[in-house]
Amino acid sequence: MDRHEWAARTLSVRPGDRVLEIGAGHGVTASHVCAELAAGPRDGAPRFVGLDRSAKMTAAAGRRNAAHVTAGLAEFRTGGFPADLAAGQPFDLAYAFNVRLLWTEPAAARAAGVLLRPGGQLFVFFQLPSWSAATHREVAARAARTLTAGGLDVTADGHDEAVASGYVAARTPSG
């Protein structure tokens, strides 16, 4: 199992969820998430939205997930976070992998929380480079402080040494 598959399993996506990926990159994690969403209901709106600031990455993610895009399940947008997502239906779940902004800037965590429904979840995944002196525990603690300062309630954290990755999960207030 690689880090993308591990992250998708950690999310525990349900078929009816509406999911946002911040920093979609090549769309590898999106492939795993969309496979879970494919079994769910369709209401005309995409169940998965991937955002990346790079047009090159957005195009690559769209090609990798062409079947999901064609089926109307997924869309990939080029733009900055959070400005290009301000309008629309709230998400049940949002996640980001190696988007440092979400584990260092409370304003970014707050902006992600605004995009979620009450009780919605945000997962901040990270993979430390081999040269980094930081530990997963240190990064998780920093992410937890940032998410809390952004108005979210931290619910879990964990890591998997086999994929050298960790995460912190948080919820928006329920109402």
Beta strands, then each sheet from edge to edge (+ up, - down):
strand 1: 19-22
strand 2: 48-52
strand 3: 74-78
strand 4: 91-97
strand 5: 116-126
strand 6: 153-160
strand 7: 165-171
sheet 1: 3+ 2+ 1+ 4+ 5+ 7- 6+
end
